Amino acid sequence: MKRVTISKKLMLWIGVACSLALVLTLCACAPKQNPGNPTPTAEKAEVTPAADQFGVVHAESWKDIYPNQYDSYMKNLENNEEGKADFLADDQQPEIKTIGKGYGYAKYYTEPLSHLYSLETVGNNGRVSEKTLANCITCKSPQFSAEVQQKGDVMFTANFRETLAQYDEPISCYNCHENDPTQLVVTQPNWIRAMGDDADKAPMSAQVCGQCHNDYYFDPVTKVTSNPYNGIASMNPDDSLAWYNRIDFADWTYESTGAKMIAVRHAEFEYVFGSGGSHMANLGYSCNNCHMAPTTASDGSAYSDHNWISPLDNPELIERDCSKCHSDITAEVKAWQEELDGQTHQVGLRAERFIHNFEDAINNNSINDEQKTRLQTIQREACFYWNFVSAENSEGAHNPTLTRDTLAKATNLLDEADAILGVSSKQA
């Protein structure tokens, strides 16, 4: 009996020790626990610079008050037009043209430039026309955000070109800080609605990024920029699709098959903080820890680097922080991206072949009405899952597990479609 009691005590202490070791390991990965990380500080300006007619203080007006932040912000100009990929050129990714046929993505789809080019890129992206509404400017200029706050939802139905012509400030300080760089503020009303009662469940430093780096749609009636979410727990592909299905939403109808299609926009926040949270989010990291890593100026002051880059392009961050847990984070991330970007491309190609097979079946009258209806649903949902991955800018690095799971759902739907059609969409 005594030996058993000692054994139980020993097991208990081993369990406590293991738990403590696990906690210490997690804390070592948490950004606030890593020794040597500079802590950014910024004092509130004694006098706020003058705002423009929309109520926005331009970034340039802050340059003498916050010179380090401004100088790093201006480095974003180096991410310019030169060498940017055109994904539709030379049929590099033919799945985009086929899956998006009848929608703007099939007309124009390039690698994004930096935020400082937001006005130029939105105004010259090959998708806009004289009928385009101003809701397309939602995240492209703080001046639009300020006008929405002042005038309300009427701004979303204004004419795109006429509205854009009034603006001269690209994405800048106001988008995340309003007119006080020492505070963080969500300036997009749609994101406030989407977070609902969960505003305290994600860092504000992530929400100011997430308010634009998310999937959104334009309300069919009001044209207001909206999100298919009601709280952070719903920010995942399944609940998002259920939302769209519940309101019978479609961005466009695929002419040859009749499928009601959904276009997914860059759902970065959902991959990091939705779906139960990514590995990084659960360790306490926010968007700014990786993409705006704190650094030290020549005068010894610490500030957040406002040159929004990949953490893989920041050797100081990798050495100081990532290497605490990862022996070679660059190699790890590149391996994920090669695997998952390749899988995404293959699933897209398979969806493209399925659409062609579906079209052939319609033209040959080889399917009945019930089968056609089911195949329309499969096209809508399989392409939605593929798009939820393909439009996310990290190429799987933000959340490899969610990326794999989402691609698997698209694959399962395509398997079902193949069984109905009796034709394989897999590459021979």
SEKEGU-22476 format. One line per field, with one value per residue (C-alpha): residue number from 1; chain; x, y, z. Coordinates in steps of 0.1 Angstrom, whole numbers, plus 5000, padded with zeros to 4 digits. Layout:
<nodes>
pos	(NUM,...) $
unit	(A,...) $
c1	(X,...) $
c2	(Y,...) $
c3	(Z,...) $
</nodes>
This chain:
<nodes>
pos	(1,2,3,4,5,6,7,8,9,10,11,12,13,14,15,16,17,18,19,20,21,22,23,24,25,26,27,28,29,30,31,32,33,34,35,36,37,38,39,40,41,42,43,44,45,46,47,48,49,50,51,52,53,54,55,56,57,58,59,60,61,62,63,64,65,66,67,68,69,70,71,72,73,74,75,76,77,78,79,80,81,82,83,84,85,86,87,88,89,90,91,92,93,94,95,96,97,98,99,100,101,102,103,104,105,106,107,108,109,110,111,112,113,114,115,116,117,118,119,120,121,122,123,124,125,126,127,128,129,130,131,132,133,134,135,136,137,138,139,140,141,142,143,144,145,146,147,148,149,150,151,152,153,154,155,156,157,158,159,160,161,162,163,164,165,166,167,168,169,170,171,172,173,174,175,176,177,178,179,180,181,182,183,184,185,186,187,188,189,190,191,192,193,194,195,196,197,198,199,200,201,202,203,204,205,206,207,208,209,210,211,212,213,214,215,216,217,218,219,220,221,222,223,224,225,226,227,228,229,230,231,232,233,234,235,236,237,238,239,240,241,242,243,244,245,246,247,248,249,250,251,252,253,254,255,256,257,258,259,260,261,262,263,264,265,266,267,268,269,270,271,272,273,274,275,276,277,278,279,280,281,282,283,284,285,286,287,288,289,290,291,292,293,294,295,296,297,298,299,300,301,302,303,304,305,306,307,308,309,310,311,312,313,314,315,316,317,318,319,320,321,322,323,324,325,326,327,328,329,330,331,332,333,334,335,336,337,338,339,340,341,342,343,344,345,346,347,348,349,350,351,352,353,354,355,356,357,358,359,360,361,362,363,364,365,366,367,368,369,370,371,372,373,374,375,376,377,378,379,380,381,382,383,384,385,386,387,388,389,390,391,392,393,394,395,396,397,398,399,400,401,402,403,404,405,406,407,408,409,410,411,412,413,414,415,416,417,418,419,420,421,422,423,424,425,426,427,428) $
unit	(A,A,A,A,A,A,A,A,A,A,A,A,A,A,A,A,A,A,A,A,A,A,A,A,A,A,A,A,A,A,A,A,A,A,A,A,A,A,A,A,A,A,A,A,A,A,A,A,A,A,A,A,A,A,A,A,A,A,A,A,A,A,A,A,A,A,A,A,A,A,A,A,A,A,A,A,A,A,A,A,A,A,A,A,A,A,A,A,A,A,A,A,A,A,A,A,A,A,A,A,A,A,A,A,A,A,A,A,A,A,A,A,A,A,A,A,A,A,A,A,A,A,A,A,A,A,A,A,A,A,A,A,A,A,A,A,A,A,A,A,A,A,A,A,A,A,A,A,A,A,A,A,A,A,A,A,A,A,A,A,A,A,A,A,A,A,A,A,A,A,A,A,A,A,A,A,A,A,A,A,A,A,A,A,A,A,A,A,A,A,A,A,A,A,A,A,A,A,A,A,A,A,A,A,A,A,A,A,A,A,A,A,A,A,A,A,A,A,A,A,A,A,A,A,A,A,A,A,A,A,A,A,A,A,A,A,A,A,A,A,A,A,A,A,A,A,A,A,A,A,A,A,A,A,A,A,A,A,A,A,A,A,A,A,A,A,A,A,A,A,A,A,A,A,A,A,A,A,A,A,A,A,A,A,A,A,A,A,A,A,A,A,A,A,A,A,A,A,A,A,A,A,A,A,A,A,A,A,A,A,A,A,A,A,A,A,A,A,A,A,A,A,A,A,A,A,A,A,A,A,A,A,A,A,A,A,A,A,A,A,A,A,A,A,A,A,A,A,A,A,A,A,A,A,A,A,A,A,A,A,A,A,A,A,A,A,A,A,A,A,A,A,A,A,A,A,A,A,A,A,A,A,A,A,A,A,A,A,A,A,A,A,A,A,A,A,A,A,A,A,A,A,A,A,A,A,A,A,A,A,A,A,A,A,A,A,A,A,A,A,A,A,A,A,A,A,A,A) $
c1	(5000,5028,5046,5015,5009,5045,5040,5009,5027,5056,5033,5015,5048,5059,5026,5031,5066,5056,5028,5052,5077,5049,5038,5074,5079,5047,5058,5092,5073,5050,5062,5059,5081,5110,5138,5155,5123,5122,5089,5076,5066,5051,5039,5008,5014,5009,4992,4973,4981,4953,4930,4918,4882,4873,4886,4918,4953,4976,5006,5030,5017,5030,5065,5082,5063,5068,5098,5108,5073,5069,5102,5095,5060,5074,5096,5064,5069,5097,5070,5060,5048,5080,5081,5046,5030,4999,4982,4961,4990,5001,4976,4998,4968,4940,4917,4912,4898,4875,4863,4858,4843,4816,4832,4859,4886,4887,4894,4922,4942,4977,4999,4991,5013,5020,4993,5008,4996,4960,4944,4963,4956,4919,4914,4933,4926,4908,4876,4859,4835,4813,4787,4811,4800,4821,4818,4849,4869,4860,4896,4915,4916,4910,4892,4864,4863,4859,4831,4812,4815,4802,4775,4766,4757,4748,4785,4785,4762,4780,4797,4831,4851,4836,4843,4878,4887,4883,4908,4946,4955,4962,4960,4978,4977,4940,4930,4943,4947,4921,4939,4958,4988,4990,4957,4943,4908,4887,4874,4853,4817,4812,4840,4825,4793,4811,4830,4798,4802,4836,4856,4877,4886,4912,4939,4931,4965,4950,4916,4929,4945,4916,4890,4904,4922,4890,4863,4835,4806,4783,4748,4725,4700,4720,4754,4770,4803,4794,4809,4794,4801,4785,4813,4848,4837,4818,4849,4856,4848,4819,4800,4808,4794,4763,4758,4759,4736,4711,4706,4709,4737,4757,4783,4773,4756,4778,4761,4768,4759,4735,4756,4753,4789,4807,4839,4860,4883,4916,4904,4937,4921,4900,4930,4949,4921,4890,4885,4898,4929,4961,4992,5007,4975,4972,5007,4998,5012,4993,4997,5020,5044,5053,5045,5054,5080,5093,5128,5152,5161,5196,5187,5178,5140,5118,5091,5069,5083,5056,5072,5047,5068,5069,5086,5108,5123,5132,5164,5164,5130,5139,5171,5156,5122,5114,5146,5136,5114,5124,5158,5150,5116,5124,5128,5096,5074,5087,5081,5045,5040,5054,5032,5000,5003,5009,4979,4957,4968,4960,4925,4918,4928,4906,4877,4883,4881,4849,4833,4841,4828,4796,4791,4796,4769,4745,4751,4748,4716,4733,4721,4686,4673,4681,4717,4721,4708,4733,4762,4753,4757,4789,4803,4793,4807,4839,4849,4841,4864,4892,4888,4889,4924,4936,4927,4945,4978,5001,5000,4991,5017,4992,4974,4985,4960,4930,4944,4946,4912,4896,4912,4901,4865,4868,4883,4855,4829,4847,4849,4811,4807,4829,4807,4775,4790,4809,4839,4870,4882,4916,4946,4954) $
c2	(5000,5024,5017,5025,5057,5069,5060,5081,5110,5106,5106,5137,5156,5144,5157,5190,5193,5185,5210,5236,5228,5232,5265,5278,5266,5285,5316,5315,5317,5345,5378,5397,5370,5370,5390,5416,5427,5465,5480,5507,5539,5571,5602,5619,5650,5683,5697,5676,5687,5702,5677,5679,5686,5650,5652,5632,5642,5631,5609,5636,5659,5635,5631,5656,5644,5607,5606,5569,5557,5580,5571,5534,5539,5556,5526,5509,5528,5504,5477,5491,5481,5467,5429,5423,5391,5391,5358,5358,5363,5334,5312,5308,5300,5291,5281,5318,5326,5295,5296,5334,5335,5362,5381,5407,5384,5367,5400,5414,5396,5407,5404,5433,5463,5480,5500,5533,5525,5517,5547,5539,5502,5504,5531,5512,5475,5466,5457,5490,5507,5537,5517,5508,5520,5537,5507,5494,5521,5509,5501,5520,5555,5568,5597,5573,5559,5594,5602,5570,5581,5615,5608,5571,5543,5567,5568,5531,5539,5569,5568,5552,5574,5606,5597,5584,5616,5636,5616,5620,5600,5562,5538,5557,5566,5574,5538,5524,5554,5580,5612,5601,5578,5567,5549,5520,5524,5502,5527,5503,5500,5467,5451,5465,5448,5415,5413,5421,5412,5395,5428,5418,5383,5396,5422,5456,5455,5426,5441,5473,5450,5425,5452,5452,5419,5398,5383,5408,5412,5440,5439,5431,5458,5486,5479,5484,5466,5437,5406,5371,5368,5373,5371,5356,5320,5322,5335,5302,5288,5266,5293,5318,5296,5289,5326,5331,5301,5313,5347,5331,5354,5353,5376,5364,5335,5312,5316,5281,5261,5283,5280,5309,5318,5335,5355,5353,5382,5379,5363,5367,5376,5344,5322,5337,5345,5326,5289,5284,5305,5297,5285,5320,5337,5311,5319,5355,5369,5396,5408,5437,5414,5398,5424,5455,5442,5466,5479,5505,5538,5553,5574,5544,5548,5519,5520,5498,5494,5507,5491,5462,5433,5395,5384,5363,5395,5407,5389,5410,5396,5360,5362,5380,5362,5334,5315,5311,5282,5275,5264,5276,5294,5305,5269,5258,5285,5280,5243,5250,5275,5252,5223,5243,5267,5237,5219,5250,5253,5216,5218,5249,5230,5202,5226,5240,5205,5198,5229,5219,5184,5199,5221,5190,5171,5200,5202,5165,5162,5134,5146,5151,5182,5168,5160,5195,5212,5192,5199,5237,5235,5216,5242,5270,5254,5237,5269,5288,5266,5268,5306,5309,5295,5310,5346,5344,5361,5339,5309,5287,5300,5317,5284,5253,5231,5252,5255,5217,5212,5237,5223,5188,5200,5212,5179,5159,5179,5174,5136,5137,5156,5131,5103,5121,5129,5096,5116,5123,5158,5145,5152,5122) $
c3	(5000,5009,4977,4957,4976,4969,4933,4930,4947,4923,4893,4906,4909,4875,4861,4878,4866,4830,4832,4845,4818,4792,4806,4806,4770,4759,4778,4762,4728,4739,4726,4760,4777,4753,4769,4747,4728,4727,4740,4717,4733,4718,4737,4726,4705,4724,4693,4667,4632,4611,4594,4558,4547,4555,4590,4583,4595,4567,4574,4563,4590,4616,4602,4626,4656,4650,4626,4630,4624,4594,4578,4581,4567,4537,4530,4518,4486,4477,4472,4438,4404,4391,4389,4402,4390,4367,4377,4345,4321,4299,4317,4347,4368,4344,4372,4381,4347,4346,4382,4381,4346,4346,4375,4379,4391,4357,4341,4363,4390,4400,4430,4455,4459,4492,4511,4499,4464,4475,4456,4424,4425,4433,4406,4379,4386,4353,4371,4377,4353,4353,4372,4400,4435,4461,4484,4466,4483,4518,4529,4503,4519,4554,4538,4527,4562,4577,4552,4562,4599,4590,4564,4571,4547,4518,4510,4499,4470,4457,4423,4425,4402,4414,4450,4444,4425,4457,4477,4479,4510,4507,4536,4565,4601,4604,4593,4626,4649,4637,4646,4676,4669,4705,4703,4682,4668,4645,4619,4598,4611,4594,4614,4647,4637,4628,4661,4681,4718,4710,4707,4738,4724,4700,4705,4692,4674,4654,4649,4633,4607,4606,4599,4563,4561,4561,4539,4531,4508,4497,4510,4480,4490,4508,4491,4525,4530,4553,4568,4570,4607,4641,4666,4664,4668,4634,4616,4597,4563,4573,4593,4566,4539,4561,4564,4526,4521,4547,4529,4495,4486,4453,4439,4404,4386,4365,4331,4316,4347,4367,4399,4423,4430,4459,4456,4488,4497,4516,4549,4568,4602,4601,4596,4626,4651,4639,4636,4672,4666,4649,4667,4668,4681,4708,4719,4723,4691,4671,4636,4646,4664,4631,4604,4624,4647,4673,4667,4682,4666,4666,4696,4716,4715,4706,4680,4659,4623,4599,4569,4565,4555,4558,4591,4569,4556,4591,4602,4634,4644,4635,4656,4685,4687,4663,4670,4706,4695,4659,4647,4611,4608,4573,4561,4580,4565,4530,4533,4543,4515,4488,4500,4505,4475,4453,4468,4463,4426,4421,4437,4416,4384,4394,4400,4366,4350,4370,4356,4321,4328,4342,4311,4289,4309,4305,4267,4263,4285,4304,4339,4354,4371,4406,4396,4381,4412,4433,4410,4411,4449,4446,4422,4445,4477,4463,4446,4478,4499,4472,4471,4509,4507,4474,4484,4517,4513,4535,4512,4541,4566,4589,4596,4578,4596,4586,4551,4547,4562,4539,4508,4519,4520,4484,4474,4490,4471,4438,4445,4449,4416,4398,4410,4398,4364,4360,4348,4368,4374,4386,4364,4342) $
</nodes>
